[in-house]
Every structure is written in C-alpha cells, then in structure tokens.
Amino acid sequence: MFREASQAPAVVREQLRANAARLGRLADRLRSGPPRAVVTCARGSSDHVATFARYLIETRLGLLTSSAAPSVSSVYEAAPDLAGAVMLAISQSGASPDLLATVSSAKAAGARIVALVNAQSSPLAQLADHLIPLGAGPERSVAATKSFIASLSAVVQLVATWSGDAELTAALLEAPEQLARCWDLDWSAATARLTAATNLYVIGRGPGLAVAQEAALKFKETCGLHAEAISAAELRHGPMALVGAGFPLLIFAQHDESYAGTVQLAAEVATQGADVLLAGATAAGTTGLPLLTAHPVIEPLLFAQAFYRMANALSLARGLDPDRPPHLNKVTETV
C-alpha cells in the first residue's frame, strides 16, 4: 500500500499526457451530441470517485448526474430507459459481474458507455464505447490507492476538457508535483490520536465528500477501525447525537463555496469536546493537518494522497498489515 500510494504522482503525470488527445476527441463528441443525463456505475473506492464525478459534472457542466444501483440489473433484471444518456463506468479491475451486467443492460437500453478502467484488457474495457485508461499499472495491495487518485484525475481531465475550462486544465497539470509534495506532509498527529480509537466520523462536503467516503472505507479495511463518512451538511441531522467528549472526527475542508461552513462546523464540534482533526484549514480547538492550497477541485486529490500515508502508518501502529486485510480480495465479484 505504501509503495503503490507513493507512485500516484508519476501515474497522474503520465496519465494526463497519454489521455489528452483521446479525451479531446471524446469531448468533441459529447459537445456535438450532448447527453440528456450522466449515470455513474461503480462499487467500492470507484463509487467514491463517482461521488466526485457527480459534483463536478453537475456544477461544471450543468448535467443531471445519478448513480446506478447495479442490483437493478444483476439481481432484479430490470432495464431502465437510458436512451440518450451517458453511463460513466469506473473500475480498477473491470471484472465485477454486477458492474458488467449493469453496463451491458445500459448499453442495450441506448446509453453511451464511457469507461474509466485500469485493466485495459478487461471485459468492461471491451464493452465501452469510449475507454479512458487509468494507467495506474499493477496494484497488488487489496486497498486501492493510486488507482483511486488516478480515477479522480481522469474525471477532472474529462470534465475540464469537456467544459473547455482552461483554468482547471492548467491546475490539473500542476497536480503531479503537488501530490508528490503532499506525500511528505506530516500527519503523524492523526496517527497518534487514532491508534486507540474504536470509531469516528469522516466529514467532507461537495467534491471532498468523495474523499471522506474513501477515507472511511480505508479506516475499516486497513485499520480495523469503524468509520462513517458523513456530509458536513448532514452531521446536524441526527449523527451529531453521538458527538461528545473525545469523539474523533476527521474533517476535510477544500477552498470552495463549502469551506466556511465546514470550518465553522469543525469549530462547533470542538466546543462540544470532540477530538477534531482538520485537514486543509485551521479552527480553534482542532488539530490541524497540513495540506497544500491548490485549485479547489484538485485539493481532494491532495487530501487522498496525504491520507493514504497516514492510514498505512495507522494500520501498522494498530498491529495490522495494511496489505492483507482480513476477509477481502482484490477483485470483489458481486453478483
């Protein structure tokens, strides 16, 4: 996990170069024949990327974006009308049966399939009308790391090219160097605070919610630590009842329209005695985790990179092997 996560900067740098022309052609087709909606299809870490994609597509392109429930096709054998839609399928392996069933059903129902996939010879890649290779290379650790960040960067490149956003395109080109610098950031304060923890909330909002979801999953699978990802907008709607003295929260705050509200929330729960780890900002009563300031769409990638190094260290501090979580396999064949 440590070695593969450290490779993310190089992966993103090469991916951006390799996919530029391909995505330019795809963007031309999407502009000339705009879809009526985008439907995402993914599981696990890739589904967290789908959360990120939804925020970017809806805010930057104004297109309705929704997540497909694979069981609709694989278990219930239903076929929603997707004529005129684009299905954005995201997968490291491209081999999960329910994912393939959903994509096959969507294609038969008239959807164009755009696949972000790491394994270019996979069944998903063969089904795609348009393939966006992640280029992450072999990933042997059960916990996906560099493929998750590669998926985020591929989504950013797709949306930036499709929307013609020169500022976002330029910001993305700076991401490899920023990811490399984030790998060296000191998040040991989080390791120390969470070594004896039994549960926590991971909070984000907007595109940052995707990284909160990913972090919660990694806490569970690599650290044996129960974690729940919650939107900063939802914490006060019930979950706040559990937040008392010493309750740990990891909060991600990127510098977009959600920033002020997220930082205010961090300060509020700190006054209740919660143990707040705040990444990307500072607030009274919280423990700050350093992060580079970047374009707000890029900052979630940087959150993930800094988090992965900390999660690997936390797993070891808790006496676990981050590369061999119990009861898990690299390819999860859900049906």
Order of alpha helices (4+ residues) and beta strands (2+ residues): alpha-alpha-beta-alpha-beta-alpha-beta-alpha-beta-alpha-beta-alpha-alpha-alpha-alpha-beta-alpha-beta-beta-alpha-beta-beta-alpha
